[in-house]
Amino acid sequence: MIDVLYFAWVRERIGLPKEQVETSAATVADLIEELKAREERYAAAFADLSALRVALDQDLAEFDAPLAGVREVAFFPPMTGG
């Protein structure tokens, strides 16, 4: 079981701030594919991965990062400077 957190417009599209997901995904990209297959709202939220960033246990990661041992995955838009 893994905690999946959604921030900003990702949360708005999915309609949840956080959920626990039972997954067999090996990587972040695999997890995204599992989520997209669930419902249209997930497919919409993950349609453009270039507009997304991911953190594993609060550390920035890439979409090909392995999920082994990870407790929390967070999806959010890129941060803007200012």
C-alpha positions in Angstrom: 0.0 0.0 0.0 1.4 3.4 -1.0 0.1 6.9 -0.1 -0.5 9.0 -3.3 -0.8 12.8 -2.8 -2.1 15.2 -5.4 -1.4 19.0 -5.3 -2.8 22.1 -7.1 -4.6 21.4 -10.4 -3.8 17.7 -10.2 -5.9 17.5 -7.0 -8.6 19.5 -8.7 -8.9 17.2 -11.7 -8.8 14.0 -9.6 -11.0 15.4 -6.8 -8.9 14.0 -4.0 -6.0 15.4 -2.0 -4.6 12.0 -1.1 -5.5 8.3 -1.3 -3.9 4.9 -0.5 -3.3 2.8 -3.5 -2.6 -0.9 -3.7 -0.2 -1.3 -6.6 2.1 -3.8 -8.3 3.8 -0.9 -10.2 7.6 -1.2 -10.4 8.2 2.5 -11.3 6.4 5.8 -11.1 5.5 5.5 -14.8 3.9 2.1 -14.1 1.9 3.6 -11.3 0.7 6.4 -13.5 -0.5 3.9 -16.1 -2.4 2.0 -13.4 -4.1 5.2 -12.2 -4.9 6.4 -15.8 -6.7 3.1 -16.4 -9.0 3.6 -13.4 -11.1 6.5 -14.5 -11.3 9.4 -17.0 -10.4 11.9 -14.3 -7.1 10.2 -13.7 -6.4 10.0 -17.4 -7.1 13.8 -17.7 -4.8 14.6 -14.7 -1.9 12.5 -16.2 -2.4 13.3 -19.9 0.6 15.6 -20.1 3.5 14.4 -18.0 5.7 17.3 -19.1 3.4 19.5 -16.9 4.0 17.3 -13.8 6.6 16.6 -11.3 6.9 13.7 -8.8 8.4 13.3 -5.4 9.0 10.0 -3.7 9.1 10.2 0.1 9.4 14.0 -0.3 12.5 13.8 -2.6 12.1 14.9 -6.3 12.3 12.0 -8.6 12.0 11.0 -12.3 9.1 9.0 -13.8 11.3 6.0 -14.3 12.3 5.9 -10.6 11.6 2.6 -8.9 8.9 2.4 -6.2 10.5 -0.4 -4.1 10.4 0.7 -0.5 8.6 4.0 -1.2 5.8 5.0 1.2 4.6 8.2 -0.4 4.3 9.4 -4.0 3.3 13.1 -4.6 2.3 14.6 -7.9 2.4 18.3 -8.5 2.9 21.0 -11.2 6.4 22.4 -11.7 7.3 25.1 -9.1 7.7 28.5 -10.5 10.4 30.9 -9.2 9.5 34.2 -7.7 
